[in-house]
Amino acid sequence: MLRIASYPEDSAARMRAEAKARLEHPGYALTGYFYRSAVVYQTDLEQILYRSWLYAGHTSQIPEPGDFFQYEVDEDAFIVTRGEDGVVRALVNSCRHRGARVCEEASGTRKTFVCPYHGWVYGTDGSLRGARHMDRQGAFCPGDSGLKQLRVFIRHGLIFINADPDAGDFSLALDRIDPALAPYELENAKIAHRQVYRVDANWKLALENYLECYHCATSHRSYARSHSIKEIAPNVEVLRAALWERSQRMTGVEGVTRTFDGCYDAEAVFGTSVWNNRYALFDGFQSASQDGKPVAPLMGQFRGFDGGAGDFQIGPLSFMLNYPDHCVLYRFTPRGLTATDIEVVWFVRSDAVEGRDYDLQTLTWLWDVTTQEDEYIITRNSAGVNSRFYEPGPLQPDFEYIEIRFIKWYLEILAGSTAP
């Protein structure tokens, strides 16, 4: 993780003042303060991220009772497990005695989670099963000492968690993008591959990079060969119109071109940002591959290729790029003030067999190359904004439209004018 100097006189009051000052410059990038301040980072976690619905994983990772995997955010770890009762839970990986982690493995199968420090035993439902000699502590109540739990929401096999017990209903937002998302039948998919790319940069720099394609033509040559979103809208208007005319007919999916914008400043409920759109691939490309040819069997309800891609946002930090034959999920996870994990997940049909129905290298090629390129430019971006001489410039209103909206939404929260 990159080490940078902190602000010796930093405070919540300064953070609010800085946010209010930036709101007076709409359409401009954030100053370096918002990427370097420890006060800002802790506020990001407490007021935004831990009050939002975050993608944790997929149900195919925990098919049987006792199966689990861990999802880590900053210094916190959550055990996502399927209990003996079949219920999926998110348990805080911190013993209720003196805090030691009760699970070290990234994934596996357990009947219990045992604290290595003093031997407290927890069930896969988080309940305390055993605590040696604690009966001698008169006020001790085992029923009050189970592992803490986060809220869990599952849609199409995608598992989301939220640390806010009063968080809004995520289903209301997901209902709006379901006409386009549901036909992929992700609940009947499997993870073909997962890759984590550690980037030495604040989480907002990684997220902002994803939110705009102003850099695509110059930084992602392979991606730009196939995806028309790298062009300004008027230049691909004819291509997009042709896609929308043929999409339902060629895919056999009603609603595949339905769009909805409910992200950031358009959220109906805090922490439920959603967005979906379908855009065209360039002629000759059916999927996200080096040669444009299909890379796996068709997903879910899809019956053919239309030369298009589904673009989805599902929560503030997770996104999907869905093609008729596979789906790619991006998740951005803060791991420290200047460290972010970018996880990329490739989904294929659950009955697809590697080596017969798809080649893993061919399947993952484009987005592996693109994410490595992102790692480079985000790191360079981080180095530049950390300069004491950095001065934010105006953002491009077409390509950086969503980033502009994210910054406004973000600053209003920090300034206190919009409460989560």
C-alpha positions in Angstrom: 0.0 0.0 0.0 1.3 3.5 -0.9 2.3 5.5 2.1 1.5 9.3 1.9 1.7 12.1 4.5 -1.4 12.8 6.4 -2.9 16.2 7.2 -1.8 17.1 10.8 -4.7 19.5 11.3 -7.4 17.4 9.6 -10.9 17.2 11.1 -14.5 16.6 10.3 -15.1 20.3 10.2 -12.3 20.7 7.6 -13.7 17.9 5.5 -17.2 19.5 5.4 -15.7 22.8 4.5 -13.6 21.3 1.7 -16.7 19.5 0.4 -18.8 22.6 0.4 -16.0 24.5 -1.4 -15.8 21.8 -4.2 -19.6 21.9 -4.7 -19.1 25.5 -5.8 -17.2 24.1 -8.8 -19.6 21.7 -10.5 -18.2 19.7 -13.3 -14.7 19.7 -11.9 -12.6 16.8 -10.5 -12.0 16.3 -6.8 -8.9 17.9 -5.2 -6.2 15.6 -3.8 -7.5 16.2 -0.3 -10.3 13.7 -0.8 -8.0 11.0 -1.8 -5.4 11.6 0.9 -7.3 12.5 4.0 -7.7 9.8 6.7 -10.7 11.6 8.0 -12.4 11.5 4.6 -11.5 7.8 4.2 -13.1 6.9 7.5 -16.2 8.9 6.6 -16.3 7.1 3.3 -16.5 3.8 5.1 -18.9 4.8 7.9 -21.3 7.1 6.1 -21.3 5.7 2.5 -19.9 2.2 2.0 -21.1 0.5 5.2 -24.6 1.9 4.5 -24.7 0.6 1.0 -25.5 -2.7 -0.6 -22.2 -4.3 -1.6 -21.7 -7.4 -3.8 -20.1 -10.1 -1.7 -20.2 -13.2 -3.9 -22.3 -15.7 -5.8 -24.4 -18.6 -4.4 -22.4 -21.1 -6.5 -19.5 -20.4 -4.1 -21.5 -21.9 -1.2 -23.8 -24.6 -2.6 -23.9 -26.8 0.5 -24.6 -26.2 4.2 -21.3 -25.3 5.9 -19.7 -23.8 2.8 -18.3 -20.3 3.2 -16.1 -17.7 1.7 -14.7 -14.4 3.1 -15.2 -10.9 1.8 -12.8 -8.3 3.2 -13.4 -4.5 3.2 -10.7 -2.3 4.6 -9.6 -4.1 7.9 -13.0 -5.9 8.3 -13.7 -9.5 7.2 -17.1 -11.0 6.7 -17.8 -14.8 6.5 -20.5 -15.4 4.0 -21.8 -18.9 4.8 -24.7 -21.2 4.2 -25.9 -22.5 7.5 -27.1 -26.0 8.3 -30.6 -24.6 7.8 -29.7 -23.5 4.3 -29.9 -19.8 5.0 -27.1 -17.6 3.7 -25.6 -15.2 6.3 -22.8 -12.7 6.6 -21.0 -13.1 9.9 -18.5 -10.5 11.2 -15.2 -12.4 11.5 -14.4 -11.1 15.1 -14.8 -13.2 18.2 -17.3 -11.7 20.7 -14.9 -12.3 23.5 -11.7 -10.3 22.7 -12.0 -9.9 18.9 -9.7 -12.5 17.4 -10.7 -13.7 13.9 -12.4 -17.1 14.1 -11.7 -18.0 10.5 -8.5 -17.7 8.5 -9.2 -19.5 5.2 -10.5 -17.6 2.2 -13.1 -20.3 1.6 -14.0 -23.8 2.5 -16.5 -25.9 4.5 -16.9 -25.9 8.2 -19.3 -27.2 10.9 -18.2 -24.6 13.3 -15.9 -21.6 13.6 -13.5 -21.8 16.5 -11.6 -18.9 18.0 -7.9 -19.8 18.0 -7.3 -17.6 21.1 -9.6 -18.8 23.9 -11.6 -21.5 22.1 -15.0 -20.0 21.8 -17.1 -22.0 19.3 -19.6 -20.6 16.9 -22.1 -22.4 14.6 -22.4 -21.7 10.9 -25.5 -19.6 11.8 -23.2 -17.4 14.0 -24.7 -18.6 17.3 -22.3 -19.2 20.2 -22.0 -23.0 20.8 -19.4 -23.1 23.5 -17.4 -20.7 25.8 -15.2 -22.4 28.4 -16.0 -21.6 32.0 -17.9 -18.5 31.1 -20.8 -19.9 33.3 -18.7 -18.5 36.2 -19.3 -15.0 34.9 -22.7 -14.2 36.4 -24.0 -11.8 33.8 -22.9 -13.9 30.8 -25.7 -14.8 28.3 -24.6 -17.1 25.4 -27.6 -16.0 23.4 -26.3 -12.4 23.3 -22.8 -13.4 22.3 -23.1 -14.8 18.8 -21.1 -13.4 15.9 -22.4 -10.1 14.7 -24.3 -10.3 11.4 -24.9 -8.0 8.4 -28.0 -7.9 6.3 -28.1 -10.1 3.3 -30.0 -9.8 0.0 -29.8 -12.3 -2.9 -31.1 -11.7 -6.4 -30.2 -14.0 -9.4 -27.6 -15.8 -7.3 -25.8 -12.5 -6.5 -25.2 -12.0 -2.8 -25.2 -8.5 -1.4 -24.5 -7.4 2.2 -25.2 -4.2 4.1 -23.9 -3.2 7.5 -26.7 -0.8 8.2 -29.6 -2.4 10.0 -31.9 0.3 8.7 -30.8 0.1 5.1 -33.4 0.6 2.4 -34.9 -2.3 0.4 -32.6 -3.2 -2.5 -35.3 -5.1 -4.3 -37.1 -1.9 -5.3 -34.1 -0.7 -7.3 -33.2 -4.1 -8.8 -36.8 -4.5 -10.0 -36.1 -1.6 -12.4 -33.2 -3.2 -14.2 -34.6 -6.8 -14.0 -36.2 -6.8 -17.5 -32.6 -6.6 -18.9 -30.7 -8.5 -16.2 -33.0 -11.4 -15.4 -32.7 -13.1 -18.9 -29.0 -13.9 -18.3 -30.2 -16.2 -15.5 -27.2 -15.7 -13.3 -28.8 -17.9 -10.7 -28.1 -20.8 -13.1 -24.5 -19.6 -13.8 -21.1 -20.5 -12.4 -17.9 -18.6 -11.8 -15.4 -19.6 -14.5 -12.7 -17.4 -13.1 -12.0 -14.7 -10.5 -9.1 -12.4 -10.4 -8.1 -9.7 -7.9 -6.0 -6.8 -9.1 -4.5 -4.8 -6.2 -4.1 -1.1 -7.1 -2.1 1.4 -5.0 -4.7 4.1 -5.1 -7.7 5.4 -3.2 -10.9 3.6 -4.0 -12.5 6.7 -5.6 -9.7 6.9 -8.2 -10.4 3.3 -9.2 -14.2 3.8 -9.3 -14.0 7.1 -11.2 -11.8 5.4 -13.8 -14.6 2.8 -14.4 -17.3 5.4 -14.5 -15.9 7.1 -17.6 -14.7 6.0 -21.0 -12.9 9.2 -22.0 -9.7 7.2 -21.5 -10.9 4.2 -23.5 -9.7 5.2 -26.9 -6.2 6.1 -25.7 -5.6 3.6 -22.9 -7.5 0.5 -24.0 -6.8 -0.2 -27.6 -8.0 -3.8 -27.6 -11.3 -2.8 -25.9 -11.7 0.2 -28.2 -11.6 -2.1 -31.3 -14.8 -3.8 -30.3 -16.9 -1.5 -28.0 -18.6 1.5 -29.4 -18.9 3.2 -26.1 -15.4 4.6 -26.6 -17.0 7.0 -29.2 -19.0 10.1 -28.5 -22.7 9.3 -28.9 -23.4 11.2 -32.2 -20.6 9.2 -33.9 -22.3 5.8 -33.2 -25.9 6.9 -33.4 -26.6 4.8 -36.5 -24.8 1.8 -35.0 -26.8 2.0 -31.8 -30.2 2.4 -33.7 -29.4 -0.7 -35.7 -28.6 -2.6 -32.6 -31.8 -1.6 -30.8 -33.9 -2.6 -33.9 -32.5 -6.1 -34.1 -31.7 -7.0 -30.4 -35.0 -8.5 -29.3 -35.4 -10.4 -32.6 -31.9 -11.9 -32.6 -31.6 -12.7 -28.9 -35.2 -13.8 -28.4 -35.2 -11.8 -25.2 -38.0 -9.3 -24.6 -36.9 -6.3 -22.7 -33.2 -6.7 -23.5 -32.9 -3.1 -24.6 -34.9 -1.7 -21.6 -32.8 1.0 -19.9 -33.0 2.6 -16.4 -30.9 5.3 -14.6 -31.1 5.2 -10.8 -27.5 5.7 -9.8 -25.9 8.1 -7.4 -27.8 11.4 -7.5 -30.8 9.5 -9.0 -31.0 6.9 -6.2 -34.5 6.4 -4.9 -33.0 4.8 -1.7 -29.5 5.4 -0.4 -26.9 2.7 -1.2 -29.0 1.2 -4.0 -27.4 2.7 -7.1 -28.5 0.9 -10.3 -28.2 1.5 -14.0 -28.6 -0.4 -17.2 -28.1 0.2 -20.9 -27.4 -1.8 -24.0 -24.8 -0.5 -26.4 -23.4 -1.8 -29.7 -20.2 -3.7 -30.4 -18.5 -2.7 -33.7 -19.3 -4.7 -36.8 -17.8 -8.2 -36.8 -17.8 -8.5 -33.0 -20.4 -10.8 -31.4 -18.7 -11.0 -28.0 -15.9 -9.6 -25.9 -13.1 -11.7 -27.4 -9.9 -11.1 -29.3 -11.4 -12.1 -32.7 -15.0 -11.1 -31.9 -16.3 -14.6 -32.0 -18.3 -16.3 -29.2 -16.4 -17.7 -26.3 -18.9 -19.8 -24.4 -22.5 -21.2 -24.7 -25.4 -18.7 -24.7 -26.5 -17.6 -21.3 -30.0 -18.1 -19.8 -32.8 -17.1 -22.2 -30.5 -15.9 -25.0 -31.1 -17.6 -28.3 -28.6 -15.7 -30.4 -26.1 -12.8 -30.7 -27.2 -9.2 -31.5 -23.7 -7.6 -31.5 -24.5 -5.8 -28.3 -23.4 -5.7 -24.6 -25.5 -5.1 -21.5 -24.0 -2.4 -19.2 -25.2 -2.7 -15.6 -24.5 -1.0 -12.2 -25.7 -3.0 -9.2 -24.9 -1.0 -6.0 -22.4 1.8 -5.7 -19.3 -0.4 -6.1 -20.3 -3.3 -8.5 -20.9 -3.4 -12.2 -21.5 -5.9 -14.9 -20.7 -6.2 -18.6 -23.0 -8.9 -20.0 -22.7 -10.5 -23.4 -25.0 -13.2 -24.7 -22.4 -15.9 -24.0 -20.8 -14.7 -20.7 -21.0 -12.1 -18.0 -18.2 -10.1 -16.4 -18.6 -8.5 -13.0 -16.4 -5.8 -11.6 -16.2 -5.0 -7.8 -14.2 -2.2 -6.2 -13.2 -2.7 -2.6 -11.2 -0.3 -0.4 -8.4 -2.0 1.5 -6.9 1.1 3.0 -6.5 4.8 2.3 -4.3 4.1 -0.7 -5.1 0.5 -1.6 -8.0 -0.9 -3.6 -8.9 -4.4 -4.8 -10.4 -4.6 -8.2 -12.0 -8.0 -8.5 -13.2 -9.3 -11.9 -15.5 -12.3 -12.1 -16.3 -14.2 -15.3 -19.6 -16.1 -15.3 -20.7 -18.8 -17.8 -23.6 -21.2 -17.8 -23.5 -23.7 -15.0 -23.4 -26.7 -17.4 -20.6 -25.3 -19.5 -17.4 -27.4 -19.3 -14.0 -25.8 -19.4 -11.9 -27.2 -22.3 -15.0 -28.4 -24.1 -17.4 -25.4 -24.1 -15.0 -22.6 -23.4 -11.3 -21.9 -23.2 -10.4 -20.0 -20.0 -7.7 -17.9 -21.6 -9.9 -16.9 -24.5 -12.8 -16.2 -22.2 -10.8 -13.9 -19.9 -8.4 -12.3 -22.4 -10.1 -8.9 -23.0 -11.0 -7.9 -19.5 -7.7 -9.2 -18.1 -5.8 -7.1 -20.5 -8.0 -4.1 -19.9 -7.8 -4.3 -16.1 -4.1 -4.5 -16.2 -4.1 -1.4 -18.3 -6.4 0.2 -15.8 -4.1 -0.7 -12.9 -1.3 1.2 -14.7 -3.3 4.4 -15.4 -5.0 4.5 -12.0 -1.6 4.2 -10.3 -0.3 7.0 -12.4 -3.4 9.0 -11.6 -2.9 8.5 -7.9 0.7 9.6 -8.1 -0.3 12.8 -9.9 -3.2 13.8 -7.6 -0.9 13.3 -4.6 1.3 16.2 -5.9 1.0 19.3 -3.8 0.8 21.2 -7.1 -2.2 19.3 -8.5 -5.2 21.5 -9.5 -8.4 19.8 -10.7 -9.5 20.5 -14.2 -13.0 20.5 -15.9 -14.5 17.1 -16.7 -15.6 16.2 -20.2 -19.5 16.4 -20.1 -20.2 13.5 -22.5 -17.7 10.8 -21.5 -17.4 11.8 -17.8 -21.1 12.4 -17.2 -21.6 9.7 -14.6 -18.4 10.7 -12.9 -19.7 14.3 -12.6 -22.8 13.0 -11.0 -20.9 10.7 -8.6 -18.7 13.6 -7.4 -21.7 15.8 -6.8 -23.5 13.0 -4.9 -20.4 12.2 -2.9 -19.6 15.8 -2.0 -23.1 16.5 -0.8 -22.9 13.5 1.6 -19.5 14.7 3.0 -20.8 18.3 3.3 -23.8 17.1 5.3 -26.3 18.5 2.8 -27.5 15.0 2.0 -27.9 12.4 4.8 -27.6 8.7 4.0 
